[in-house]
Amino acid sequence: MPPHRQDSARQRRPEGLRRAAHGLLAAVAAVAVSIGVLAVPAYAEPTVEEIEAAIDEQWREMEPTIAQYNKVRAKLKANREKSAELAEKLAPLRQKSEVARKRIGGLASQYYIDGPSRELGALLVSDDPNEISEELALLNRVALMEHKQLEEVLAIRKEYEDQKKKLDELIAAQDKQESELAARKKKIDAEIKRLKDSLPVTTVSTSQCPTINGVVSEAARTAIRTACAQVGDPYVWGATGPNSFDCSGLTQYAYKAAGIYLTHYTGAQWNEGRAVSHSEARPGDLVFFSSPSNLHHVGLYLGNNQMVHAPRAGKPVMVANIYYMSGIAGFRRPG
């Protein structure tokens, strides 16, 4: 083989070997992955229970912050009121001391510019020593009295100003503490919101009802949130909301929010939904009581044998066990 062809062949061999080696490694890696040798473990999404545990932990962390925040705000309010009272007391004292200062300052200036007054000059050239002595004593007493009054006013004024200064310093420190606590609360609130937003769309979490998982229907989720938001509202016969309800008024109001219109009558609502068995019942279904021929009560099923309902006069909308009522007539699924 000619020398130049030998060189070319030598150059091609390493290149070909590299390509073959890369291909072999890729094939081995593919086989390894297929049998799980090099498989990367899949990331597991946190469960609803884990998310709720994280929310509980955030709440435990925030509760002392909220308590401290409320304590600081209460003290801050009291100190601001006290500072305002002191400022109000200071105003006349300031005015009184300024008047006294000006009066004494005016007398001194006048004496400096004009010299002794004519009365004092006449007194000084008087031939009667007793008269001079008495007048000088009088003038001295007047001066001492004015000086004493000014000192008293200034002493009181200083006392109030010292108190106000301490209060103002305390208020400034508490203002800073309040801002720091508010920022911490805001941060924890944001984390709780993030955790709540990470719950699956099929989970309904409200403050008034237990957390419910696996609510597949958007209408059911809306109805549950709406009914749970009414917990604590009074029972009023014939009421359909928004501030009071009877039993079928509550279920009508809940599903109206979801765009499903039920009649405000228990018997009609029984016929406006699809029948489901107790074992098939899921959150958002309606649960009826007594018997199909004599229905007298309805609630919104939450799962786990729980419901939200408007029980009777004297008892507000509440969450209760479905066996709280006697005689389950059946379940219906609206929509």
Secondary structure, DSSP 4 states (H G I P E B T S, - for coil): --HHHHHHHHHHHHHHHHHHHHHHHHHHHHHHHHHTSSPPPPPPPPPHHHHHHHHHHHHHHHHHHHHHHHHHHHHHHHHHHHHHHHHHHHHHHHHHHHHHHHHHHHHHHHHHHH-S-HHHHHHHT-S-HHHHHHHHHHHHHHHHHHHHHHHHHHHHHHHHHHHHHHHHHHHHHHHHHHHHHHHHHHHHHHHHHHHHHTS-TT-B--SSS--B-----HHHHHHHHHHHTTTTPPB-TT-BSSS-B-HHHHHHHHHHTTT----SSHHHHHHTEEEE-TTT--TT-EEEEEETTEEEEEEEEEETTEEEE--BTTB-SEEEEGGGSS-EEEEEEE-
